[in-house]
């Protein structure tokens, strides 16, 4: 395990030198890439109704509000729940 991590560290350092980026910037880009990859995988399951929002948000460790913002951004159809009641419904 340590040998594999040593390889990754050395690759990361050489890439940082070649690209004029810091190691942390590269890690942030990798984190964004793998997060988007996981979101895409979960969105496919959400569209097929195989996975619920609560399961997805628990797996991705994000809030439901952020997940719905991602759905809006990617133009995925979803139901919106209106928490406020209309006065016409009360009458």
Buried (B, 14 or more C-beta within 10 A) or exposed (E): EEEEEEEEEEEBEEEBEEEEBEEEEBEEEEEEEEEEEEBEEBBEEBEEEEBEBEEBBEEBEBEEEEBBEBBEEEEEEEEEEEEEEEEEEEE
